[in-house]
Each structure stands twice: as C-alpha cells, then as structure tokens.
C-alpha cells in the first residue's frame, strides 16, 4: 500500500485518498484551531493561492491529540473559513500519534526530520511535503510554512511558472 492508497475522509464526510492529488506537491499539516501556532493558517493559505495553479496543494488534517481543536468538523470548517479564509482541502479530525493514529500519519511519521529524528508528531502544525515522485520531507511545528527550506523544496518540485 502506498500513501496514495490510504483512505481519507474530507471534512464534509466524503471518502477519498491522496491519489486524488497524484502528481501534485502536497503539504500535509496537522492543524488545530486553538493552538498558538494557528496563525500559520494565514501563510498556508497564501501558499495555496500562490502555487495551486502550478500543481501544489495544502491538505489540512485537524487533530485534537494535543487538546487544542474544536469539537466538530462543522465548527472547524467555519473557524478556518471565517478566521483565516482557508480554501485548501480539509479533512476529518484524525489522531496523529499512538496505536490509534490514522494510517496516513502512521506512515508519514516514519519519515525523519532534518535532524534525522522520525517518530511521533511533536505538536500541532507539523508539516510533511510530498513531492510528485512520492518522497516525503518532514518539518517540525515551529518551522513556518514559508520557511526557505520548504519554499525551495516546493518550487524545485513544481513546473516552472509561465
């Protein structure tokens, strides 16, 4: 099974998988509305707008694993759209760590970060960039979405702008 084969559920309850985004650069983020890092939503949305037409998408996976997410998908969806203007795809709440971790995160967390450390998601807004060839790159929560290392990776993986 590849990452593209893992079933995921949209925030509206629809069933899909990452195969829907095959060939795109994907920035997967575990988000939380009540986290001090929530202002990262603004940068994530700016990146979505800047790069979407070149084959990039942010994919937001709310998680209450750190007890900072709203109680329902509807509340999360409303918060994200009204507070941050989020237009990128959002998914149902998932667990990112432990024996009940969503299968997507069970796979993603096998990827080490720049320091060589794999394993548990440390906090909300941990980022995984998946390039079109399926390579996963991991960035910890305090790394801003527009950090030069992330932007360079995204831009080098996208077709050149016309």
Order of alpha helices (4+ residues) and beta strands (2+ residues): beta-beta-beta-alpha-beta-alpha-beta-alpha-beta-beta-alpha
